[in-house]
Amino acid sequence: MSYTEETNSITFLGTGGARFMVSRQILASGGIWLNLDGKRFLIDPGPGSIVQVCRLGLNPENLSAILLSHRHLDHSGDVNVMIEAMTQGGFNKNGHFLAPEDALDNEPVIYSYLRPFLNDLTVLEEEHEYNLDGIKVFTTRRHQHPVETYGFIFESCGKRIGYVSDTRYFEDMPQIYAGCDVLIINVVLRESIERIYHLSIADAAKLISGAKPKTAILTHFGLQLFRADPARMAAKVETETGIPVIAAADDLLFKLE
């Protein structure tokens, strides 16, 4: 396919989330590629990330950092191969890797031989600011998920871009993500299920209504939500909230300008 990377843009390397979507690759699961003021960041490189990056002609050697919101396989499956690619197999020491502590302790998601290839490896802390090659990145309050999980907020090119990773809805979420120009939301469920710590369409609507981003983008769809048609669900949320809501699709290029 023909693809041209844009400065100040977001590329969706996959929009599938949870077990069945990933294991069957109904939708791709490669994560999210951000180009902010010419600096490139990869969030949550799940299984197939390297395939999607190469297919689109993106160059992982240009990455400034790889950020992991949490250790689950659909978010971390291609961490190691993407570090290899970012560092030219270790021949070019390069890049930052940021992940929660429990992604690096007893069952680390990153192989030990790769660590010296990186410029640095950072253990994420709750509600903390990081400077990644001149781009400000903030972690949110810890999300409500079975493993240590954080959302991210990027500030660059006069924009504030939020990424809501996997979580159950909690009361302070709209306040945490308020003021975003673009809010990317992982929405796995069509309808809430008490025992599953993921957002539903109704949760997304509540978050969007409270946080009031200029644009919301839904992604990371589970099987039931996929069958219900994410675009139709996004239109429903847009009608309810009065805020533009997009259902991401694999390979979507969203320009921030």
N, C-alpha and C positions, 0 to 999 in steps of 0.2 A: 504494500500500500504506500501511497505518497503521504509523507508526514513532515512538517517543518516545525521544529521547536521554536516557541515564542518566548522572548524575555517577558518576565512578569506574567506567568501563566501557571496553570495547574493541569497536569495530565493524569488521567485515571488509567493506571495499568491493569485494572480489573475492578469489578464492582460486586463480586460474589463474596459472601461471608458465611461462616458456620460450616459444619462438617460436610453435609451432602453437596452443597454447592461447590465446595472446594474439591472434594474427592472425585466428583463427577465432572468437574470443570465446565459446568453449565454456563457459568460466567468466569472470566479470568480472576486471578487472585494475586496480582503482582504488586499491589500497593499504590501509592500516590507519589508522583514526581512533581516537585515544585521548582520553578525557575523564578527567583526573586532577585532583582537587580543583577542578573547574570550569575548569581550563585545558585547551585543546584542541590536539592535535598531530596532524599528518598525516605518516605515514611512507610513503615510496616511492610517490608518486602516478603510477601507470602509466597507459596509455591508457584513457580513459573515466572517470577519477577524478571530473571535474566532473559527468559525467552521473549517476554513482552518488550523489554528495553531494547534488545537487539532487533526485534521485528520492526519496531518503530524508528530505528536508526538513532536512538539516544545513545550518548557516550558516557558510560559509567565512570570512565577515567576523569571526567569533569566534575564528579560529585564532590561537594564540600563535606557532606555528612550523611549518615544513615541514622535515622531515629526510630526507636522501637517503643511503641506505647505499652506493650506487654508481651509476655513470652509465648502465648498460644500459637500453635502451628500455622494457622491461617494468616498470622501476622509476621511470623519469623522464619518460615520455612526456607527462604532463600537468602538469609542473612550472610551465611558463610561465602556463598558463591558471589554475592554482590560485593563483599569486602575484597575478595580475590580480584574481581574486575576493577574495583575502584583503585586498587593499589598496583595494578599490573602484575598480579601474582607475587607481590612483595618487592618487586624491583623498583617501585616508586612509592616510597613511604608517603602516605597521603590520607587525608580525611579524618573526620571525627566519627565516633560511634557512641551513641547515647542510649541507655536502656535502664529499666528499673533494676534494683538490686537483686530481686529474686530471679531475674533472667540471667544472672551472672554467677550465682552461688553454686548450689549442689548439682544442678543439671544445667550448666551454662549453654546458652544458645549459640555461642561463638567458640570455635575451636581455639585451643591455647596457642597453636603455632601461628595463628593469624594476628594475634594481638600486637606483636612488634611491628606489623606492617602499617599500623595506624599512627597518625600523629598523636592521637590521644583517645582514651576510652573513659567515658564519664558515666558515673552512676547517677541516675536521675533522682532528684529530690522533689518533694511536694512544694508547689507554689514557689518555684525558683526561676531566676532569670539566667539565661546563657547567651553568650555572644559567639556566634558561629560565623567566622570570617566577615564580621561587620553586620550580620543580621541578628536582630534580637529575637530570641525564642523563649517563651515562658511555658513552664509546666503548670497545669491546673491543680486544684485540690484532687486528692486520690479518688478515682472512680470506684463505684460499687460493682466489683467483678470478682470472680473466684481467685484471681491472681493479682499481684500489684500492677495497677494500670493507671496511666495518666493521659489526659488530653494535652494538646499543644496549642499555643497561640503564637503566630509569627507576626512581626511588625517589620514591614519593608515597603518600599515604593509608595509611601503614603497610605498604605493599606494595612488592615488588621485581619488576618486570616486565622480562623479557628478550626481545629480538628477535634471532633468529639469521638473518641474511641469507644470501645465496647463498655457498656455500663447499664445498670438498672437506673431508672430515673430517680433523682433525689431533689429535694426542695431547693437547694442553692444553685442548681445548674443554670437557670437563666441569668442569674447575677454573675456567675463565673464567666459566661460567654457573652456578656453584654458588650455592645460597641463594636462588634465584628462587621467588617464590610462583607466578608464571605464566611459562612459557617458551614463546614463539611460535617455531616452527621452520619455515623454508622447506625443504620436502622435495619436490624435483622428480622424483626417480627411484624407481621401484619396486625396482630392483636397481642396484648400483653399476656404473658404466662408467668405466674408468680414465682415458680421455681427456676426460671431462666433469666439470668442477669443481663438482659439486652433490652434495647429500646424498641418500642412499637411505633406504629404510625401515629397513634394518639399521643404518645410521649413526645414524638418529634414536633407535633403541632403545639403542644404545651410549651416546649422549649423555645420554639421559634416565636411564639406569641410573647413570651417573657423577655427573651434576649434581643429581639427585634434587629436581626442582621439586615443588611441591605439585600442580600441574596443568600438563600440556603440551598445547599446541594446534598441530596440524600444518596447514600451509597452503602455497600457492604450488605447486600440483600440476602436474606435467607430464602429457603425454597418456597414456603407458603407465600411470602411477599412477592417473590418473583412470579409465581403463578397468578397472583392478583393484578399484575402489571404495575411495576413501580411508577411509570409515567402517569398512570391514572391516579395512583395514590398521591403522588406529588401534586397533581392538579387539585385534588381534594384538599390537601393541606394548604395550598395557596389560597383557595377560596375561603377556607376557615380563618386564615391569619391575615390575609391582605398583603402578604409579603411574597415576592417572587421565589418560587421553589422549583428546583430542577431535580429530576431523577437522573443521576449520572449513568452513563453507558460506558462500556469498555472502549478505550481509546479517546474518550472525550477530552478535548482541549478547551479549557476555560480560560479566557484572557481576562486579566485583572484590570486592564486599562479601560 
